[in-house]
Amino acid sequence: MPSLIPVADSPAAAPRVELTGANLLRFFAVLTVIYSHISFYLIDDLGTGWWLIDVVYQIFIERAGLNQHLSFLGVAVFMMLTGVLITRSAIRHPPGRFLFNRLGRILPAFWVAILAAVVLVRLGINGMFSGQDGISNVDALSSFVLGGFFLKPEVAVLGVTWTLAVQILFYGGCVAARPILRTAPIAMPLAGAAICALILLYNLYVPQPYTVPMLSKIAATLPAVFLGQIIYLGWARLAEFRWIVIAGLAQVNVIHLATDFRVYWAGEHYLWTFAVVTACVVLIGRYDGPAAHWAVVRWTATRSYAIYLVHTLVLYRVYEHTVGHFGATGAIVAFLVVTALISEALYRWVEVPASRWVAARIADPGEPAKSDKETPATARVASSHVLVRRAAGPSNR
């Protein structure tokens, strides 16, 4: 009897798909996430405003129908890029090498950022991204393994890093599903949609003491990663068109479910946001025009992980101490300059050395060493963790 789900031509088949527009997508995602945090801070927390927020609201929210503050837009771009770019690596590489490659590149910079966040809270410079006044030693240690996000109430010393939990669970899913990815790859996003739906239903119907709210947040975000995976499988011709459509519709059902259950945190326009981001990835992902090679685009894209880690650590204090002297626009420019400088330092002194260290240990004997140009790019793929709005609750002011 023929298989209902088409299989790849060969167990090791994982064609390369050149995503020449990936840096341009990352560039726009970084801008969107930074804008989102600025907008949340000025509008929701300070009750003030800024001229650019008014412009963005008129164009992208009132007319284009996106979420207030452009919430989740940048996250969805980074997550979708993860699905597009990581799937091939998961198919090609043995599980141990795959996980060592992914985690070895992202954890050092993450740990440095968490350490900085804990120190800033302990010194009274920053506050928590959750309801606590401070952070205990146990909670501080758990933050280095993302444990605080799974507690009730949640403990978040650096709120944006919840997206790493989504990334790491996807990596683990790729390892667990590797035999399927190498034979019937479209089965993974189909099964992923079913599991996400079950998680949402579990947290809805079981008694509250047994729920894990963070799992619902992850389940509501994973469709972006699976849509990216589906895009790769379509481009690589590893699945028939009808199955691409079915797998895509399965993700739509999860998004509908998460919207109906009010799992999303900034409005009800998430399905439209997913649709816009999917269209952008498909249309821009393989774009190779001049804009994809601009220096500012390349710089921002290569530092996107570092920017993600540090920007909320400096936004609120820099703005607070400069707005009285330079006004809102000047304070935001000061924030961008400080973020750029710290991100450059984290990228050069932590992220790049970590990528080189990992690359040196996973290189096949006799295989030419990867160039410096390739190594940080791979790290950025692992770090599609993107920047995202802070976790719900009192913010780091």
SEMARVO-494439 format. One record per atom (N, C-alpha, C): residue in one letter; y, z, x. Coordinates in steps of 0.05 Angstrom, whole numbers, plus 5000, padded with zeros to 4 digits. Layout:
N
aYZX/...
This chain:
397
m497650005017/m500050005000/m502550005018/p504449825013/p506849815030/p508550065026/s509950145048/s511650375047/s514050325029/l514850525013/l517150494996/l519750485011/i519750625034/i522150635051/i521550465076/p523150255081/p522650075104/p522750225130/v521050145149/v520950275175/v522350105195/a523050225217/a524350075239/a522249895252/d523149675264/d521349485276/d519649615298/s520849805312/s519449935333/s520250225334/p518450405341/p519150695340/p521550755357/a521950605379/a524150665397/a526650495391/a526550335370/a528750155364/a531250315356/a533350275372/a535850405366/a538050235378/p538650005366/p540649825378/p543349955382/r544649875403/r547349975409/r549349835390/v551149985379/v553249875362/v555849955375/e557349755385/e559849805399/e561949895379/l562750145381/l564850255364/l567550245380/t568550015383/t570949975400/t573450105387/g573350155361/g575650275347/g575350575344/a573350695357/a572950985354/a575351145363/n576551075386/n578751225396/n581151205376/l581550985364/l583650955345/l583151135321/l580651145312/l579951325290/l580451615297/r579651695322/r580051965331/r583052035332/f584551835341/f587451875344/f588651945316/f588051785296/f589051845270/f587952105258/a585452165265/a584252415255/a585752655267/v586352645293/v587752865306/v590552905293/l591952685289/l594552705276/l594352825248/t592352745234/t591952835206/t591353135206/v589653225224/v588953515224/v591353685232/i592753595253/i595053745262/i597153755239/y597653535226/y599453525204/y598553725182/s595953725176/s594853895155/s595454185160/h595054275185/h595654555191/h598554615190/i600254435200/i603154475198/i603954495169/s602954315152/s603754315124/s602754575110/f600254655114/f599254905103/f601155135111/y601855145136/y603355375147/y606155375134/l607555155135/l610355145126/l610455175095/i608755045081/i608955045051/i607555295039/d605055345046/d603555555033/d604255835044/d604655855071/d605056115083/d608056195085/l609656015094/l612556075097/l614256015073/g613155835055/g614755755032/g617255595039/t617055455061/t619355285070/t618554995066/g619354825084/g618654545083/g619554395108/w619154135107/w619853965130/w620153685119/w621953525130/w622453265120/w619953085120/l618353105141/l615952935144/l613953005122/i613753265114/i611953335093/i612753195067/d615353175062/d616253045038/d615452745038/v615752615061/v614952335064/v612052295059/v610352465073/v607452445070/v606652495041/y607852685029/y607152755001/y607652514983/q609952384986/q610552154969/q608651924972/i607851864997/i606251635003/i603251685000/f602351895012/f599451935014/f598252114993/i599852284981/i598752464961/i599452364933/e601952314927/e602752224900/e601651944895/r602051764915/r601351484910/r598451414918/a597551514941/a594851454951/a592751634939/g593551864927/g591652034914/g589952204932/l590852264957/l589252434975/l589852724969/n588352904982/n588653194978/n591453284988/q592353494975/q594853634984/q594453715013/h596553675029/h596553735058/h594753535073/l593753335060/l591753155072/l589253305081/s588653525067/s586453695074/s583853535075/f582153585095/f579553485099/f579453185109/l581753055108/l581752775116/l580852735145/g582152885163/g581352865191/g578552965197/v577753185183/v575053285187/v573053075179/a573452945157/a571552735148/a571352505168/v573552435180/v573452215201/v571752305224/f572252535235/f570752635258/f567752665251/m567252775227/m564452805219/m563052545216/m564352345204/m563152085201/m562651955227/l564451985246/l564051875273/l561652005286/t561252265281/t558852395292/t556352265282/g556152215256/g553752085245/g553351815256/v555451655260/v555251385271/v554251395300/l555451575316/l555051565345/l552651725355/i551951945340/i549852115350/i547052025342/t546851875320/t544251795310/t542651645331/r543951455344/r542551295364/r541451465387/s543151655396/s542251835417/s539852005408/a539952095384/a537652255374/a535052095372/i535251845366/i532951665365/i531851615393/r533651565412/r532851475438/r531851695457/h533051935455/h532552135475/h530552345465/p528952455483/p527152675475/p528752915465/p527653085447/p529253295435/p530553485455/g529153565476/g530353745495/g532753625509/r532453385517/r534753245531/r537053205511/f536453125487/f538453085467/f540153335462/l538753565458/l540253805452/l541753905477/f540453885500/f541853975525/f544353805529/n544253555524/n546453375527/n548753455508/r548053495483/r550053555462/r551253825466/l549554035468/l550554305469/l551854365496/g550754255518/g551854305544/g554654205547/r555353995532/r558053885534/r560054035516/i559154155494/i561154275476/i561454575479/l559354715489/l559455005489/l561455115509/p561655015534/p563555155553/p566355165543/a567454945533/a570254945523/a570455125498/f568455115481/f568355285458/f568455585465/w566855665485/w566855935493/w569456025505/v570755845521/v573355915532/v575455955510/a575355785490/a577255805467/a576756065451/i574256135447/i573556375432/i574556615448/l574056615474/l574956835491/l577956865489/a579456645490/a582356655488/a583156765461/a581756675439/a582456775412/a582057075410/v579857175421/v579257465420/v581357615435/v582057525459/v584157655475/v586757665461/l587557435448/l590157425434/l590157625410/v587857645397/v587757845375/v587858125385/r586458185407/r586458455418/r589158535428/l590658335438/l593358395448/l595458415426/g594658345401/g596558355379/g598358115378/i597757905393/i599457665392/i598657485368/n596157455364/n595157305341/n593657485322/g593457405297/g591757545278/g589157395274/m587557505256/m584957375249/m585357145230/f583456975228/f583456755208/f581856845183/s581157095183/s579857215159/s581257475153/g580257635135/g581757855124/g581958105142/q580658115165/q580658355181/q583258375197/d583958625203/d586358675220/d585758625249/g583258665257/g582458625285/g579558535285/i578458535309/i575658445312/i574158655329/s571758735319/s570158925333/s568658785356/n567558945374/n566058825396/n563658665387/v562258765366/v559958625356/v560858355343/d562958365327/d563958125315/d564957925335/a566158025357/a567157855378/a564857705391/l562757855397/l560357735409/l559057525391/s558957595365/s557757405346/s559357145343/s561957165349/s563656925347/s562956715368/f561756805390/f560956615411/f558556455402/v557156535381/v554956375370/v555456305341/l557956315332/l558756235305/l557656425284/g556756665292/g555556845273/g557456955253/g559956995259/g561857115241/g562256955215/f561856695216/f562256535192/f560056575171/f557856695179/f555556735161/f555457025150/l557457185157/l557657455147/l559157455120/k558757675106/k560257725081/k561458005082/p564158025084/p566157805085/p566057665112/e566957415112/e566957245136/e568757375157/v567957345182/v569557435205/v570157185222/a572757115223/a573456865237/a575756925256/v575156915282/v577156955302/v578556685309/l577156465305/l578256195309/l577156025287/g578756005265/g577655895240/g576655605242/v577955435258/v577155155258/v574355105268/t573255305282/t570555255294/t568255265275/w568855305249/w566655295229/w565355015229/t566954815236/t565854545236/t563654505257/l563654675278/l561554655298/l558854735286/a558854905266/a556354975252/a555254735238/v556954565227/v556054325214/v554854135235/q556254105257/q555253935279/q552554025289/i552354275295/i549954375308/i547554365289/l548054415263/l545854385244/l544954095242/f546853915244/f546153625243/f544453555268/y545253665291/y543653615315/y540853715312/g540653965301/g537954075296/g536353915276/g537753815256/g536453635237/g535453385249/c536953275267/c536153025281/c533653075298/v533553315311/v531153375327/v528753415309/a529053565287/a526853615268/a525853355255/a527753165250/a527052925236/a526652685256/r526352745281/r526152525301/r523852335295/p521552435288/p519352245282/p520052055259/i521552165239/i522451995217/i524651805226/l526451905242/l528651735252/l527551495267/r525251535280/r524151315297/r522251135281/t521751205256/t519951035240/t521250945214/a522351135199/a523651065174/a526351215173/p528251125189/p530751285193/p532351335168/i532351155148/i533851195124/i532951445108/a530551535114/a529451775100/a531052025108/m532252035131/m533752275139/m536152325121/p538052135118/p540252185100/p539352235071/l537252105062/l536152155035/l535252445033/a533652535052/a532652815052/a534953005055/g536952935072/g539253105077/g540853155052/a541152945035/a542652975010/a541153164991/a538453134991/a536853314973/a537153604982/i537053655008/i537153925019/i539954045013/c542053885017/c544753975012/c545054054982/a543953894965/a544153954936/a542654214930/l540354254942/l538854494937/l540354744947/i541754714970/i543354944980/i545555014961/l546954804951/l549054854932/l548054994906/l545754904897/l544555024873/l543555314879/y542555354902/y541655624910/y543955824908/n546155754922/n548455934922/n549755964895/l549355774877/l550455794850/l548855984832/y546255974835/y544556104815/y543156364824/v542956414850/v541756664859/v543756884857/p542857134855/p544757364854/p546557364878/q549057444875/q551057434896/q550257564922/p548857794921/p548157924947/p546457754965/y545057554953/y543257384968/y544357114975/t546857064968/t548156804974/t549156805003/v549556565013/v550756525040/v552956315036/p555456405030/p557556215023/p558055995044/m557656065070/m558155875091/m556255635088/l553855685078/l551955465075/l552855265055/s554255355034/s555355165014/s557554995027/k559155115044/k561254965058/k560054755076/i557854825090/i556554635107/i555254415090/a553954485068/a552654285051/a554654095039/a557154185033/a559154015022/a560453835043/t560153895068/t561353745090/t559353545102/l556753615102/l554753435114/l554653155103/p555353105077/p555352825068/p557052645085/a559152745097/a560852575115/a559152495139/v557652675150/v555952605173/v553752415165/f552552455142/f550352285133/f551452005126/l553851985116/l555051725111/l555551575137/g556351715158/g556551595184/g553851495194/q551851655190/q549151575198/q548251325183/i548851315157/i548151085141/i549550835151/i552150865158/i553650645169/i552350535194/y551450715212/y550150625236/y547550485230/l545950585211/l543450465205/l543850185193/g546050155178/g546649895167/g547549705188/w549349785206/w550249615227/w548049535246/a546249725252/a544049685270/a541649535257/r541849485231/r539749345216/r537149505217/l537349765215/l534949935215/l534150015187/a535549915167/a534849975139/a535849735121/e534349685100/e535149475082/e537549555066/f538949355056/f541449395042/f541049575017/r538949535003/r538549694978/r538149984985/w536850045008/w536550325015/w539150445026/i540750275039/i543450365047/i545050455023/v544950295001/v546350364977/v545250614964/i542650644963/i541350874951/i542051124966/a541951114993/a542651345009/a545551425006/g547251215004/g550151275000/g550651404973/l549251314952/l549551434926/l548551724925/a546551774941/a545552054943/a547652234954/q549252144974/q551452304985/q553552344964/v554152134948/v556152154927/v555352374907/n552852384900/n551852594882/n552352874893/v551952904919/v552453174931/v555453234930/i557153044935/i560053084934/i560853154906/h559753024886/h560353084858/h559453374852/l557153444862/l556053714857/l557853924869/a558653884894/a560454074908/a563154094894/t564153874884/t566653874870/t566454034844/d564353974829/d563854114803/d563554414807/f562254494829/f561754774834/f564154904849/r566254754854/r568754854867/r568154964895/v566454824909/v565954904937/v568154814955/y569354584949/y571654494965/y574054674960/w575754684980/w577854884981/w580654784977/a581054524973/a583854424971/a584054194951/g583254244927/g583554044906/g580953914898/e581253704883/e578853564872/e578753264879/h580153194900/h580252914908/h578452854931/y576253004934/y574552974957/y572952714956/l571952634933/l570452394931/l572152154940/w574652154931/w576451934939/w577051954969/t577252194980/t577652225008/t575252115024/f572852175015/f570452065028/f570451765027/a571251645004/a571351355001/a573351235020/v575751355022/v577751245040/v576851255068/v575751485076/v574851515104/v572551315110/t570651285092/t568451095096/t569550815100/a571550735084/a572750475087/a574150445114/c575550655122/c576950645148/c574950615171/v572750765170/v570750755192/v569550475193/v568850365170/v567650105169/v569549885179/l572049905171/l574049695177/l575249725205/i575549965215/i576850015240/i574850065263/g572450165255/g570450245275/g569950045297/r569849795290/r569249585310/r571649415317/y574049515310/y576549385317/y576949395347/d577749175359/d578249175388/d580849055395/g582849085378/g585548985383/g587149155402/p589649075407/p591249215427/p591649515421/a591949585395/a592449865388/a590150055397/a587749945398/a585450105406/a585550185436/h587350055451/h587450095480/h590150215489/w591850285470/w594350415478/w593850665493/a595550735512/a595150975528/a595251225512/v597151245492/v597351485476/v594851515458/v593651295450/v591251315434/v588951415451/r588651305474/r586451385492/r586751675501/w589251755507/w589652035516/w588952225494/t589952175470/t589452355447/t586452365440/a585152135441/a582352125434/a580652275454/t581252245480/t579652375500/t580052675501/r582352765491/r582953055490/r582553165462/s581353015444/s581153105416/s579653365413/y577553405428/y576053665425/y577753895435/a579053865458/a580854075468/a583054135449/i584253925437/i586453965418/i585354115394/y583054035385/y581754175362/y581454475368/l580654545392/l580154825398/l582654995401/v584854875411/v587155045418/v589455025399/h589654825382/h592154785368/h592855005349/t590955125335/t591655345317/t592055605332/l591255625357/l591855865373/l594755885380/v596155655381/v598955655391/v600955575369/l600055455347/l601955345327/l603855565317/y602755785307/y604255975292/y606256135309/r605356215333/r607156365350/r609356185362/v608655945370/v610655765382/v612755705361/y611855635337/y613755575315/y615555815309/e614356045307/e615856285301/e618056345321/h617456295347/h619356365368/h621356145374/t620955915363/t622855695370/t624455585346/v623555635322/v624855515299/v627755615296/g628255865304/g631055965302/g632955835321/h631855725343/h633555595363/h633755295360/f631555165351/f631454875351/f631154755323/g630854915302/g630254815276/g627354735273/a626554655249/a623754595243/a622754365260/t624254145262/t623253925278/t622953995307/g624954135318/g624854215346/g622554405351/a622054585332/a619854775336/a617154635335/i616854435318/i614354285317/i613954115342/v616154005353/v615953865378/v615054055400/a616254295400/a615454495421/a612454565418/f611554595393/f608654645389/f606954415400/l607754175394/l606153945404/l606053935434/v608353995447/v608453995477/v606554205488/v606754445477/v605054665487/v602154605482/t601454495458/t598654425452/t597754215472/a599354015478/a598553795496/a598053915524/l599754095534/l599354205560/l596754375562/i596354545542/i593954715543/i591454545539/s591654345522/s589254165517/s588654015542/e590653925557/e590153775582/e588753955602/a589654205604/a588354395622/a585454445615/l584954495589/l582254545579/l580454305584/y581554075579/y580053825583/y579353785612/r581253805630/r580853745658/r579153955672/w579554205666/w578354425681/w575854545669/v575354475643/v572854575631/v571154345619/e572354185602/e570753985588/e569653775606/v571353665624/v570353455642/v568353555662/p568853785675/p566753895693/p564153955678/a564254055654/a561754105639/a560353845633/s561753635626/s560553375621/s559253265646/r560553295668/r559353185693/r556853345701/w557053615697/w554753785704/w552353705687/v552753665661/v550553585643/v549553305651/a551353115655/a550552845662/a548852835687/a549553005706/a547953015731/a545153115727/r544753275707/r542153395702/r540353235683/i541553055668/i539952905649/i539552615658/a540752545681/a540552265690/a537652205697/d536651975689/d533951895696/d533851815726/p531651885740/p531351805768/p531751505771/g533451435790/g533851145795/g535951025777/e536851175757/e538851065739/e541651115750/p543350915750/p546050945761/p547551165747/a548951335762/a550551545749/a552651425731/k553151565709/k555251475691/k557951515703/s559751335697/s562451355707/s563951575693/d566151665706/d567751875694/d568851775667/k569251515665/k570351405640/k568351445617/e565751435623/e563751455602/e563251745595/t563251925615/t562452195610/t564252345590/p566852355594/p568552485574/p568252365546/a567852095546/a567551965520/a565152075505/t562952115520/t560552225507/t561152515498/a562552665514/a563252935505/a564952925480/r566652725477/r568252715453/r566552645429/v564452485433/v562652435410/v561452695401/a560452855421/a559253105413/a561353285400/s563853245407/s565953415397/s567453295373/s566153125359/s567453015336/s568153245317/h567553485325/h568153725310/h571053735307/v571753695292/v574353665290/v575753865276/l577753815282/l579953965273/l579953985244/v580454205235/v580154245206/v582054465198/r582554475174/r584254695164/r582954955169/r584455165171/r583355425177/r581555515154/a579855705160/a578155815139/a579855955118/a578855975094/a580356105072/a580756395079/g582956505070/g583456785075/g586056815091/p586857065097/p589257105112/p589156955138/s591356845146/s591256665169/s592356795194/n592156645216/n592856755242/n595856735246/r597256915235/r600256905237/r601257105257/
